[in-house]
Amino acid sequence: MPQFFGNKRLVFLLVSIVILVMLIGFSLRSREQLTWPEQFVKDAVGFVQLLFGKPAQLVAGFLENVNDLRHTYEENELLKARLEEYAALETEVEELRQENGRLRALLDKKESLRDFVPIQATVIGRNPDRWRETIIVNKGAQHGVKKDMAVITPAGLVGKVQHASQFTSTVQLLSALDQNNRISAYVQGKENVFGLIEGYDEKRRELLLGEIPIDAKVEKKQKVLTSGLGGVFPKGLPIGEVTEIKPGQYGLTKIVYVKPFANLYDIDDVIIVKRTIDAALQEEEEAK
C-alpha cells in the first residue's frame, strides 16, 4: 500500500511537468489572440500598475522637488552670505577711499603752507548739543598748539583754538554764536575790500562779513580770505565765497553773506596753523 501511494505521487509529478511544458510551448508560439486566462492576468497586472504607478510617480516627483528646493535654499543662503560679505567689503573700501582722499588733501595742504608750521590733528569729540560751536582734536600744548591758532581743513578755515590742554585742544568753529568770535578778512579783487566776519546765519549756513563801506565794490563769487590784521589768524587763509550783498542796518555799510569753503558740519581731520616768525613780521610790515 505505501508503495502504491509512492508511485501515485511520482505519476502526478510527471503529469504536472508534462502539462507545464505543454503550456510553455503553447504560450511561446506566435498567436493572434490570447486565451482568456492570459487576458485576465495581463489586465489584472495592468490595472495594478495603473493603480500604484501614478501615485508612485507623484511621490517620486514630490521628493525630487523637495530635494531641489533644499538645494535651492542652500544656494540662496550661500549667495546671501556672499552678498553680505561683499556689502561689508564695499563699505570698508569706501571708508578707506574717503580716508585716503582726506589724508591726500591734508598732505597737499600742508605742502602749500610754506609760511606756516602745520600741525595735523584728528577730531576725537563733538558735543551733539553744541554741534556748531566746538570740536575736540587730539593735539595739545605738547605738540605746539596754543590758544587762538587758526584751524583749517584742505577746503578752508573752520575756526580757532579756544583752549589747549597738554594732549588735546578745543576748537571754536566759525559757526559758533559768540560775539567775540570775529575774524579780520578781505574780499579778494582788483581792490581788496576789508571787513570783519562777525556772525553766522544758521538758516543759510553762511557767514556774515560786516564793516564793509557802502561804496565798496563787492560782487558775487568773489573769494574771502583772512587778512592777518587782527593778529590772530595768518594772512591768506581761504574762508569762503560771496553769495549775496545787502545794505547794513543804517545804510552806511554793507553786509556780505559768505558761504564757507569748508563743511563746518562734517569735520574729521584738520590742520592747526602756526605762524612762523618771518611770516608774522611780514604781515606786520604789510599792515603798516
Backbone as CSV, one residue per row, in Angstrom:
resi,resn,N_x,N_y,N_z,CA_x,CA_y,CA_z,C_x,C_y,C_z
1,MET,0.814,-1.234,0.000,0.000,0.000,0.000,0.838,1.271,0.000
2,PRO,1.870,1.341,0.835,2.736,2.525,0.762,3.426,2.661,-0.564
3,GLN,3.765,1.557,-1.184,4.430,1.608,-2.485,3.495,2.177,-3.540
4,PHE,2.202,1.854,-3.397,1.217,2.374,-4.368,1.121,3.887,-4.307
5,PHE,1.058,4.405,-3.049,0.982,5.866,-2.911,2.256,6.540,-3.392
6,GLY,3.408,5.922,-3.192,4.664,6.497,-3.690,4.667,6.558,-5.191
7,ASN,4.183,5.528,-5.859,4.125,5.552,-7.322,3.100,6.569,-7.820
8,LYS,2.030,6.710,-7.062,0.992,7.682,-7.455,1.524,9.111,-7.419
9,ARG,2.305,9.405,-6.445,2.903,10.744,-6.358,3.870,10.989,-7.510
10,LEU,4.606,9.963,-7.845,5.561,10.113,-8.943,4.838,10.343,-10.256
11,VAL,3.752,9.605,-10.452,2.965,9.768,-11.675,2.376,11.169,-11.745
12,PHE,1.867,11.672,-10.596,1.294,13.045,-10.563,2.337,14.112,-10.882
13,LEU,3.556,13.911,-10.376,4.629,14.863,-10.650,4.988,14.868,-12.119
14,LEU,5.051,13.673,-12.726,5.400,13.595,-14.146,4.325,14.226,-15.023
15,VAL,3.053,13.968,-14.674,1.946,14.559,-15.435,1.969,16.078,-15.343
16,SER,2.270,16.619,-14.149,2.330,18.080,-13.961,3.441,18.709,-14.789
17,ILE,4.575,18.027,-14.835,5.691,18.553,-15.633,5.319,18.576,-17.095
18,VAL,4.673,17.521,-17.576,4.278,17.459,-18.988,3.307,18.577,-19.322
19,ILE,2.316,18.780,-18.432,1.327,19.836,-18.678,1.998,21.223,-18.685
20,LEU,2.940,21.429,-17.780,3.647,22.720,-17.714,4.440,22.974,-18.974
21,VAL,5.128,21.923,-19.466,5.901,22.058,-20.711,4.986,22.376,-21.862
22,MET,3.812,21.726,-21.883,2.860,21.981,-22.959,2.341,23.425,-22.906
23,LEU,2.077,23.883,-21.690,1.608,25.278,-21.557,2.675,26.276,-22.001
24,ILE,3.915,25.998,-21.622,5.007,26.908,-22.026,5.142,26.914,-23.532
25,GLY,5.100,25.748,-24.125,5.202,25.687,-25.581,4.047,26.383,-26.256
26,PHE,2.880,26.166,-25.679,1.698,26.808,-26.247,1.777,28.337,-26.152
27,SER,2.361,28.839,-25.064,2.454,30.288,-24.867,3.509,30.919,-25.766
28,LEU,4.572,30.169,-26.046,5.675,30.738,-26.815,5.379,30.828,-28.296
29,ARG,4.498,30.016,-28.783,4.246,30.075,-30.222,3.439,31.319,-30.558
30,SER,3.663,31.845,-31.765,3.015,33.085,-32.178,1.544,32.855,-32.418
31,ARG,0.744,33.744,-31.763,-0.696,33.661,-31.915,-1.267,35.062,-32.094
32,GLU,-2.402,35.072,-32.774,-3.052,36.357,-32.990,-3.881,36.762,-31.800
33,GLN,-4.417,35.832,-31.038,-5.261,36.130,-29.894,-4.747,35.379,-28.671
34,LEU,-4.981,36.032,-27.505,-4.600,35.419,-26.249,-5.770,34.656,-25.677
35,THR,-5.461,33.686,-24.871,-6.523,32.949,-24.191,-7.095,33.831,-23.096
36,TRP,-8.296,33.437,-22.644,-8.932,34.285,-21.640,-8.169,34.292,-20.327
37,PRO,-7.474,33.208,-19.890,-6.670,33.347,-18.661,-5.526,34.358,-18.812
38,GLU,-4.891,34.316,-20.041,-3.782,35.254,-20.275,-4.298,36.698,-20.287
39,GLN,-5.437,36.891,-20.937,-6.017,38.226,-20.961,-6.358,38.706,-19.553
40,PHE,-6.895,37.807,-18.735,-7.241,38.180,-17.363,-5.994,38.588,-16.571
41,VAL,-4.944,37.772,-16.723,-3.690,38.083,-15.994,-3.113,39.414,-16.451
42,LYS,-3.053,39.637,-17.781,-2.493,40.887,-18.295,-3.312,42.099,-17.856
43,ASP,-4.636,41.975,-17.885,-5.488,43.094,-17.460,-5.315,43.376,-15.970
44,ALA,-5.214,42.290,-15.184,-5.034,42.467,-13.743,-3.709,43.172,-13.442
45,VAL,-2.634,42.724,-14.125,-1.314,43.363,-13.926,-1.335,44.827,-14.359
46,GLY,-1.990,45.100,-15.499,-2.068,46.491,-15.968,-2.829,47.380,-15.010
47,PHE,-3.960,46.818,-14.449,-4.742,47.609,-13.505,-3.938,47.925,-12.238
48,VAL,-3.199,46.911,-11.773,-2.367,47.136,-10.583,-1.289,48.184,-10.861
49,GLN,-0.652,48.108,-12.055,0.370,49.103,-12.428,-0.235,50.505,-12.498
50,LEU,-1.449,50.586,-13.084,-2.108,51.892,-13.161,-2.484,52.411,-11.782
51,LEU,-2.913,51.493,-10.915,-3.368,51.889,-9.584,-2.219,52.404,-8.717
52,PHE,-1.082,51.730,-8.790,0.052,52.095,-7.921,1.143,52.893,-8.642
53,GLY,1.142,52.855,-9.958,2.223,53.543,-10.692,2.125,55.053,-10.605
54,LYS,0.900,55.591,-10.808,0.724,57.056,-10.804,1.065,57.677,-9.455
55,PRO,0.526,57.133,-8.338,0.921,57.688,-7.034,2.415,57.578,-6.773
56,ALA,3.002,56.463,-7.242,4.448,56.310,-7.043,5.210,57.402,-7.790
57,GLN,4.752,57.682,-9.029,5.406,58.766,-9.789,5.231,60.116,-9.100
58,LEU,4.002,60.340,-8.556,3.772,61.607,-7.851,4.660,61.730,-6.627
59,VAL,4.777,60.639,-5.862,5.628,60.664,-4.664,7.086,60.898,-5.056
60,ALA,7.531,60.216,-6.105,8.911,60.390,-6.560,9.160,61.827,-7.024
61,GLY,8.185,62.382,-7.769,8.327,63.776,-8.215,8.339,64.751,-7.052
62,PHE,7.470,64.489,-6.050,7.426,65.363,-4.865,8.763,65.328,-4.117
63,LEU,9.292,64.121,-3.933,10.581,64.010,-3.241,11.692,64.696,-4.028
64,GLU,11.630,64.599,-5.355,12.634,65.272,-6.184,12.517,66.791,-6.073
65,ASN,11.249,67.283,-6.048,11.041,68.727,-5.891,11.530,69.222,-4.523
66,VAL,11.266,68.403,-3.480,11.744,68.773,-2.139,13.263,68.845,-2.118
67,ASN,13.890,67.892,-2.770,15.354,67.884,-2.836,15.875,69.105,-3.586
68,ASP,15.194,69.442,-4.709,15.594,70.643,-5.462,15.414,71.905,-4.626
69,LEU,14.302,71.977,-3.868,14.074,73.141,-3.008,15.143,73.263,-1.931
70,ARG,15.551,72.113,-1.389,16.586,72.141,-0.349,17.898,72.669,-0.921
71,HIS,18.247,72.191,-2.114,19.467,72.673,-2.754,19.362,74.160,-3.092
72,THR,18.164,74.576,-3.574,17.959,75.992,-3.888,18.088,76.857,-2.635
73,TYR,17.523,76.405,-1.520,17.620,77.142,-0.260,19.076,77.272,0.179
74,GLU,19.822,76.156,0.088,21.230,76.203,0.490,22.014,77.162,-0.401
75,GLU,21.764,77.116,-1.714,22.445,78.043,-2.621,22.053,79.486,-2.328
76,ASN,20.768,79.717,-2.009,20.301,81.058,-1.689,20.979,81.593,-0.425
77,GLU,21.092,80.724,0.604,21.764,81.143,1.835,23.229,81.460,1.578
78,LEU,23.875,80.663,0.737,25.274,80.913,0.406,25.436,82.230,-0.336
79,LEU,24.521,82.495,-1.284,24.580,83.755,-2.031,24.322,84.955,-1.122
80,LYS,23.365,84.813,-0.166,23.094,85.898,0.778,24.320,86.187,1.637
81,ALA,24.995,85.137,2.086,26.199,85.331,2.898,27.284,86.033,2.091
82,ARG,27.424,85.643,0.826,28.433,86.291,-0.015,28.076,87.740,-0.297
83,LEU,26.765,88.005,-0.493,26.340,89.387,-0.715,26.608,90.248,0.514
84,GLU,26.358,89.704,1.716,26.640,90.446,2.941,28.132,90.719,3.076
85,GLU,28.956,89.717,2.749,30.402,89.921,2.794,30.821,90.979,1.783
86,TYR,30.210,90.931,0.593,30.538,91.915,-0.434,30.134,93.325,-0.003
87,ALA,28.935,93.459,0.603,28.477,94.773,1.059,29.397,95.316,2.146
88,ALA,29.803,94.442,3.096,30.711,94.880,4.157,32.058,95.293,3.570
89,LEU,32.544,94.514,2.614,33.817,94.830,1.978,33.723,96.131,1.193
90,GLU,32.594,96.327,0.502,32.400,97.557,-0.273,32.368,98.777,0.647
91,THR,31.695,98.643,1.805,31.659,99.740,2.772,33.048,100.047,3.301
92,GLU,33.810,98.998,3.605,35.165,99.202,4.120,36.054,99.866,3.076
93,VAL,35.914,99.439,1.829,36.704,100.041,0.751,36.345,101.515,0.573
94,GLU,35.038,101.823,0.654,34.604,103.213,0.511,35.150,104.082,1.644
95,GLU,35.129,103.555,2.886,35.688,104.296,4.018,37.185,104.531,3.833
96,LEU,37.896,103.507,3.376,39.333,103.652,3.137,39.600,104.657,2.016
97,ARG,38.754,104.619,0.987,38.927,105.573,-0.119,38.730,107.006,0.354
98,GLN,37.672,107.228,1.171,37.432,108.567,1.688,38.557,109.016,2.611
99,GLU,39.011,108.108,3.464,40.107,108.453,4.374,41.375,108.764,3.589
100,ASN,41.629,107.972,2.553,42.800,108.216,1.718,42.711,109.578,1.032
101,GLY,41.492,109.914,0.560,41.305,111.224,-0.073,41.525,112.367,0.896
102,ARG,41.000,112.214,2.146,41.199,113.269,3.143,42.675,113.433,3.484
103,LEU,43.377,112.313,3.642,44.799,112.388,4.000,45.627,112.984,2.865
104,ARG,45.273,112.630,1.632,45.984,113.229,0.497,45.750,114.740,0.432
105,ALA,44.493,115.138,0.674,44.183,116.567,0.664,44.934,117.295,1.777
106,LEU,44.994,116.661,2.967,45.750,117.270,4.074,47.218,117.394,3.724
107,LEU,47.779,116.346,3.090,49.186,116.390,2.706,49.447,117.505,1.706
108,ASP,48.569,117.624,0.707,48.726,118.697,-0.281,48.618,120.065,0.388
109,LYS,47.691,120.189,1.357,47.520,121.463,2.038,48.739,121.796,2.883
110,LYS,49.313,120.794,3.552,50.498,121.029,4.370,51.670,121.492,3.507
111,GLU,51.782,120.931,2.312,52.869,121.343,1.426,52.677,122.760,0.913
112,SER,51.407,123.220,0.831,51.144,124.577,0.326,51.321,125.642,1.408
113,LEU,51.374,125.242,2.683,51.534,126.197,3.783,53.022,126.450,4.037
114,ARG,53.658,127.125,3.118,55.101,127.333,3.226,55.480,128.274,4.359
115,ASP,54.651,129.291,4.594,54.986,130.294,5.612,54.460,129.915,6.992
116,PHE,53.895,128.744,7.130,53.311,128.331,8.407,53.849,126.960,8.810
117,VAL,53.724,126.675,10.098,54.070,125.352,10.616,52.765,124.581,10.804
118,PRO,52.475,123.601,9.948,51.207,122.868,10.061,51.286,121.763,11.103
119,ILE,50.237,121.644,11.913,50.128,120.571,12.900,48.863,119.786,12.559
120,GLN,49.045,118.581,12.063,47.887,117.771,11.670,47.216,117.191,12.911
121,ALA,45.886,117.212,12.924,45.124,116.707,14.065,43.850,116.021,13.583
122,THR,43.305,115.159,14.436,42.082,114.419,14.138,41.012,114.765,15.162
123,VAL,39.784,114.922,14.690,38.666,115.227,15.582,38.335,113.974,16.397
124,ILE,38.326,114.103,17.730,38.040,112.965,18.608,36.772,113.180,19.441
125,GLY,36.176,114.366,19.343,34.971,114.610,20.124,34.183,115.790,19.594
126,ARG,32.836,115.660,19.719,31.957,116.760,19.303,30.636,116.601,20.037
127,ASN,30.264,117.620,20.803,29.045,117.573,21.604,27.829,117.790,20.711
128,PRO,26.886,116.823,20.682,25.695,116.999,19.836,24.899,118.252,20.187
129,ASP,24.917,118.647,21.469,24.180,119.845,21.877,24.876,121.128,21.420
130,ARG,26.147,121.034,21.149,26.908,122.203,20.683,27.628,121.868,19.381
131,TRP,26.895,121.241,18.502,27.498,120.727,17.267,28.129,121.830,16.418
132,ARG,27.491,122.972,16.377,28.023,124.056,15.544,29.000,124.939,16.312
133,GLU,29.244,124.630,17.586,30.067,125.504,18.422,31.534,125.072,18.450
134,THR,31.795,123.837,18.873,33.175,123.411,19.116,33.404,121.965,18.680
135,ILE,34.693,121.650,18.502,35.145,120.275,18.308,36.381,120.064,19.178
136,ILE,36.703,118.819,19.466,37.893,118.492,20.247,38.831,117.684,19.357
137,VAL,40.123,118.069,19.328,41.112,117.385,18.496,42.183,116.755,19.382
138,ASN,42.952,115.858,18.782,43.903,115.038,19.551,45.302,115.624,19.640
139,LYS,45.442,116.925,19.487,46.743,117.587,19.632,46.601,118.728,20.633
140,GLY,47.649,118.897,21.479,47.598,119.925,22.516,48.922,120.650,22.668
141,ALA,49.151,121.199,23.857,50.345,122.004,24.118,51.627,121.209,23.895
142,GLN,51.600,119.932,24.194,52.786,119.099,23.986,53.167,118.985,22.510
143,HIS,52.250,119.291,21.627,52.515,119.231,20.185,52.721,120.621,19.595
144,GLY,52.770,121.652,20.448,52.992,123.012,19.962,51.734,123.808,19.730
145,VAL,50.580,123.305,20.159,49.323,124.011,19.949,49.146,125.077,21.037
146,LYS,48.700,126.270,20.610,48.454,127.368,21.539,47.091,127.994,21.267
147,LYS,46.611,128.729,22.239,45.316,129.424,22.129,45.329,130.381,20.942
148,ASP,44.194,130.461,20.255,43.953,131.378,19.138,44.652,130.981,17.834
149,MET,45.265,129.806,17.757,45.830,129.365,16.485,44.699,129.044,15.508
150,ALA,44.919,129.337,14.249,43.920,129.060,13.220,43.827,127.565,12.960
151,VAL,42.615,127.103,12.659,42.371,125.692,12.361,41.689,125.617,10.998
152,ILE,42.254,124.815,10.107,41.733,124.732,8.744,41.566,123.272,8.333
153,THR,40.848,123.071,7.232,40.800,121.807,6.519,41.366,122.078,5.122
154,PRO,41.541,121.053,4.295,42.006,121.333,2.928,41.106,122.293,2.167
155,ALA,39.834,122.386,2.565,38.905,123.272,1.861,39.050,124.720,2.305
156,GLY,39.284,124.950,3.610,39.379,126.322,4.095,39.323,126.404,5.608
157,LEU,39.206,127.631,6.107,39.205,127.908,7.541,37.950,127.351,8.206
158,VAL,38.124,126.745,9.406,36.967,126.241,10.153,36.844,126.881,11.534
159,GLY,37.948,127.445,12.079,37.845,128.058,13.397,39.214,128.348,13.992
160,LYS,39.246,128.456,15.325,40.496,128.738,16.033,40.529,127.940,17.328
161,VAL,41.743,127.768,17.865,41.914,127.041,19.110,41.374,127.886,20.258
162,GLN,40.420,127.357,20.978,39.840,128.074,22.116,40.581,127.755,23.413
163,HIS,40.880,126.477,23.633,41.647,126.034,24.802,42.608,124.950,24.344
164,ALA,43.811,124.962,24.913,44.803,123.937,24.603,45.294,123.307,25.900
165,SER,44.923,122.055,26.119,45.468,121.312,27.257,46.724,120.583,26.778
166,GLN,47.240,119.676,27.568,48.515,119.070,27.225,48.442,118.192,25.974
167,PHE,47.373,117.421,25.838,47.324,116.467,24.731,46.087,116.609,23.847
168,THR,45.185,117.475,24.195,44.004,117.739,23.370,43.731,119.237,23.340
169,SER,42.898,119.645,22.388,42.535,121.057,22.268,41.071,121.191,21.875
170,THR,40.450,122.286,22.328,39.079,122.625,21.941,39.126,123.698,20.877
171,VAL,38.440,123.447,19.778,38.436,124.367,18.638,37.072,125.024,18.540
172,GLN,37.063,126.360,18.528,35.814,127.103,18.332,35.592,127.293,16.841
173,LEU,34.440,126.847,16.361,34.144,126.894,14.934,33.670,128.277,14.507
174,LEU,33.759,128.536,13.206,33.276,129.810,12.665,31.771,129.967,12.871
175,SER,31.065,128.849,12.985,29.614,128.896,13.133,29.171,129.122,14.572
176,ALA,30.107,129.250,15.512,29.755,129.459,16.917,29.095,130.825,17.102
177,LEU,28.014,130.836,17.907,27.314,132.098,18.183,28.003,132.799,19.352
178,ASP,29.079,133.499,19.039,29.877,134.202,20.041,30.228,135.572,19.483
179,GLN,29.850,136.618,20.198,30.113,137.983,19.728,31.605,138.274,19.627
180,ASN,32.401,137.561,20.400,33.850,137.776,20.345,34.525,136.956,19.251
181,ASN,33.739,136.137,18.571,34.293,135.277,17.517,34.339,136.065,16.212
182,ARG,35.250,137.016,16.137,35.380,137.874,14.959,36.705,137.599,14.252
183,ILE,36.655,137.716,12.941,37.836,137.423,12.128,38.049,138.563,11.140
184,SER,39.244,139.090,11.114,39.589,140.114,10.134,39.775,139.448,8.774
185,ALA,39.014,139.923,7.776,39.038,139.280,6.461,38.956,140.333,5.366
186,TYR,39.143,139.885,4.133,39.002,140.793,2.995,38.440,140.044,1.802
187,VAL,37.730,140.806,0.951,37.192,140.273,-0.295,38.243,140.481,-1.369
188,GLN,38.665,139.406,-1.984,39.744,139.465,-2.967,39.235,140.011,-4.296
189,GLY,39.923,141.007,-4.839,39.540,141.601,-6.105,40.644,142.505,-6.616
190,LYS,40.338,143.290,-7.629,41.331,144.253,-8.109,41.732,145.186,-6.994
191,GLU,40.742,145.594,-6.222,40.999,146.346,-4.993,40.390,145.552,-3.840
192,ASN,41.242,145.088,-2.943,40.750,144.288,-1.821,39.858,145.121,-0.917
193,VAL,38.757,144.518,-0.465,37.817,145.188,0.419,37.867,144.497,1.782
194,PHE,38.211,145.246,2.823,38.421,144.662,4.144,37.165,144.784,5.011
195,GLY,36.996,143.798,5.881,35.864,143.802,6.797,36.094,142.813,7.928
196,LEU,35.011,142.468,8.628,35.081,141.545,9.757,34.010,140.462,9.628
197,ILE,34.426,139.205,9.778,33.457,138.126,9.926,32.916,138.235,11.347
198,GLU,31.640,138.582,11.491,31.100,138.893,12.816,29.815,138.156,13.143
199,GLY,29.512,137.113,12.396,28.296,136.375,12.706,28.091,135.190,11.780
200,TYR,27.033,134.434,12.088,26.724,133.238,11.306,25.211,133.109,11.191
201,ASP,24.740,132.948,9.955,23.316,132.746,9.698,23.054,131.237,9.656
202,GLU,22.398,130.727,10.694,22.203,129.282,10.802,21.290,128.746,9.709
203,LYS,20.242,129.486,9.336,19.320,129.019,8.302,20.014,128.894,6.949
204,ARG,20.818,129.885,6.637,21.522,129.864,5.357,22.839,129.104,5.421
205,ARG,23.291,128.855,6.660,24.599,128.240,6.886,25.700,129.033,6.192
206,GLU,25.639,130.336,6.411,26.614,131.239,5.811,27.130,132.234,6.850
207,LEU,28.346,132.705,6.611,28.973,133.682,7.489,28.543,135.089,7.090
208,LEU,28.608,135.996,8.052,28.261,137.404,7.808,29.527,138.231,7.876
209,LEU,29.842,138.871,6.764,31.007,139.757,6.693,30.509,141.196,6.770
210,GLY,30.825,141.882,7.872,30.365,143.260,8.081,31.487,144.274,8.007
211,GLU,31.102,145.525,8.362,32.045,146.643,8.336,32.577,146.913,6.935
212,ILE,31.738,146.611,5.926,32.114,146.876,4.534,31.563,148.254,4.143
213,PRO,32.414,149.202,3.691,31.918,150.533,3.291,30.827,150.435,2.241
214,ILE,29.849,151.329,2.310,28.698,151.280,1.427,29.083,151.457,-0.032
215,ASP,30.190,152.143,-0.281,30.602,152.398,-1.662,31.619,151.376,-2.164
216,ALA,31.949,150.395,-1.344,32.921,149.385,-1.764,32.295,148.470,-2.818
217,LYS,33.097,148.080,-3.793,32.616,147.236,-4.875,32.844,145.767,-4.521
218,VAL,31.734,145.083,-4.245,31.788,143.659,-3.914,30.793,142.926,-4.803
219,GLU,31.215,141.816,-5.376,30.366,141.054,-6.278,30.270,139.596,-5.834
220,LYS,29.220,138.942,-6.324,29.055,137.522,-6.025,30.208,136.723,-6.629
221,LYS,30.489,135.585,-6.012,31.526,134.648,-6.444,32.936,135.092,-6.086
222,GLN,33.077,136.299,-5.523,34.409,136.712,-5.095,34.829,135.928,-3.846
223,LYS,36.121,135.666,-3.727,36.646,134.899,-2.608,36.926,135.803,-1.411
224,VAL,36.726,135.226,-0.226,37.000,135.924,1.025,38.107,135.162,1.748
225,LEU,39.144,135.888,2.172,40.291,135.294,2.833,40.605,136.045,4.120
226,THR,41.393,135.431,4.984,41.830,136.115,6.208,42.833,137.198,5.839
227,SER,42.738,138.334,6.524,43.628,139.456,6.226,44.890,139.447,7.083
228,GLY,44.856,138.780,8.233,46.007,138.776,9.128,46.142,140.037,9.953
229,LEU,45.194,140.996,9.808,45.300,142.271,10.512,44.860,142.174,11.964
230,GLY,44.126,141.150,12.297,43.661,141.024,13.676,44.707,140.480,14.631
231,GLY,45.821,140.006,14.092,46.875,139.478,14.942,46.620,138.061,15.415
232,VAL,45.522,137.444,14.993,45.196,136.082,15.431,45.425,135.091,14.290
233,PHE,44.825,135.367,13.144,44.919,134.443,12.022,46.003,134.893,11.044
234,PRO,46.688,133.951,10.429,47.623,134.313,9.358,46.886,134.888,8.164
235,LYS,47.604,135.552,7.318,47.008,136.149,6.131,46.867,135.107,5.026
236,GLY,45.758,135.214,4.293,45.599,134.422,3.081,44.934,133.077,3.237
237,LEU,44.397,132.777,4.418,43.683,131.511,4.567,42.295,131.644,3.949
238,PRO,41.905,130.726,3.079,40.591,130.834,2.421,39.450,130.629,3.414
239,ILE,38.437,131.491,3.316,37.266,131.401,4.197,36.040,130.926,3.431
240,GLY,35.728,131.645,2.335,34.537,131.270,1.587,34.335,132.121,0.357
241,GLU,33.085,132.129,-0.122,32.737,132.810,-1.365,31.495,133.662,-1.153
242,VAL,31.505,134.854,-1.747,30.392,135.798,-1.610,29.165,135.250,-2.349
243,THR,28.025,135.221,-1.635,26.778,134.754,-2.251,25.743,135.868,-2.402
244,GLU,25.788,136.893,-1.502,24.791,137.970,-1.548,25.321,139.192,-0.808
245,ILE,24.916,140.369,-1.278,25.297,141.636,-0.639,24.042,142.410,-0.291
246,LYS,23.946,142.849,0.956,22.799,143.622,1.405,23.255,144.877,2.131
247,PRO,22.401,145.931,2.140,22.749,147.139,2.905,22.756,146.848,4.403
248,GLY,23.614,147.574,5.151,23.665,147.414,6.592,22.455,148.022,7.275
249,GLN,22.459,148.000,8.621,21.298,148.428,9.391,20.971,149.905,9.191
250,TYR,21.982,150.732,9.114,21.752,152.180,8.989,22.097,152.712,7.602
251,GLY,22.365,151.835,6.672,22.644,152.263,5.307,24.025,152.829,5.093
252,LEU,24.900,152.700,6.092,26.258,153.240,5.961,27.270,152.159,5.574
253,THR,26.912,150.930,5.783,27.804,149.813,5.459,27.016,148.720,4.736
254,LYS,27.742,147.695,4.331,27.136,146.548,3.663,27.328,145.287,4.511
255,ILE,26.378,144.384,4.339,26.506,143.051,4.925,26.690,142.074,3.764
256,VAL,27.753,141.303,3.835,28.070,140.349,2.767,27.901,138.927,3.313
257,TYR,27.093,138.130,2.621,26.919,136.732,3.001,28.019,135.903,2.325
258,VAL,28.667,135.076,3.133,29.810,134.299,2.652,29.545,132.810,2.920
259,LYS,29.549,132.014,1.862,29.391,130.568,2.011,30.767,129.960,2.292
260,PRO,30.949,129.313,3.456,32.270,128.759,3.789,32.714,127.694,2.788
261,PHE,34.006,127.696,2.498,34.546,126.639,1.645,34.518,125.289,2.368
262,ALA,34.787,125.312,3.663,34.815,124.072,4.448,33.415,123.712,4.916
263,ASN,33.166,122.423,5.030,31.900,121.928,5.571,32.011,121.918,7.098
264,LEU,31.392,122.880,7.753,31.515,123.026,9.204,30.719,121.978,9.968
265,TYR,29.872,121.234,9.278,29.037,120.226,9.950,29.613,118.814,9.827
266,ASP,30.654,118.660,9.045,31.262,117.334,8.855,32.775,117.502,8.793
267,ILE,33.424,117.386,9.948,34.870,117.593,10.051,35.499,116.358,10.686
268,ASP,36.485,115.783,10.016,37.184,114.605,10.541,38.647,114.890,10.858
269,ASP,39.334,115.539,9.929,40.753,115.848,10.105,40.977,117.332,9.840
270,VAL,41.893,117.926,10.609,42.160,119.357,10.483,43.668,119.610,10.526
271,ILE,44.024,120.843,10.214,45.406,121.306,10.337,45.395,122.562,11.209
272,ILE,46.154,122.517,12.270,46.325,123.696,13.136,47.513,124.469,12.601
273,VAL,47.288,125.745,12.296,48.299,126.548,11.602,49.045,127.417,12.602
274,LYS,50.354,127.239,12.631,51.231,128.045,13.485,52.067,128.949,12.603
275,ARG,51.952,130.255,12.832,52.696,131.207,12.016,54.188,131.166,12.361
276,THR,55.023,131.228,11.326,56.454,131.352,11.566,56.776,132.812,11.904
277,ILE,57.946,133.034,12.468,58.340,134.403,12.843,58.443,135.290,11.614
278,ASP,58.995,134.752,10.531,59.164,135.565,9.307,57.803,135.978,8.745
279,ALA,56.833,135.047,8.766,55.516,135.373,8.239,54.834,136.424,9.093
280,ALA,54.977,136.344,10.407,54.367,137.325,11.296,54.961,138.715,11.080
281,LEU,56.275,138.789,10.942,56.924,140.092,10.707,56.491,140.672,9.366
282,GLN,56.377,139.805,8.349,55.964,140.282,7.031,54.542,140.843,7.071
283,GLU,53.650,140.178,7.813,52.275,140.666,7.901,52.214,141.976,8.660
284,GLU,53.031,142.135,9.680,53.048,143.401,10.427,53.544,144.560,9.545
285,GLU,54.534,144.258,8.706,55.036,145.294,7.811,53.984,145.679,6.773
286,GLU,53.260,144.666,6.268,52.210,144.984,5.301,51.074,145.771,5.948
287,ALA,50.807,145.513,7.195,49.758,146.245,7.904,50.135,147.703,8.093
288,LYS,51.450,147.984,8.281,51.887,149.362,8.431,51.756,150.130,7.113
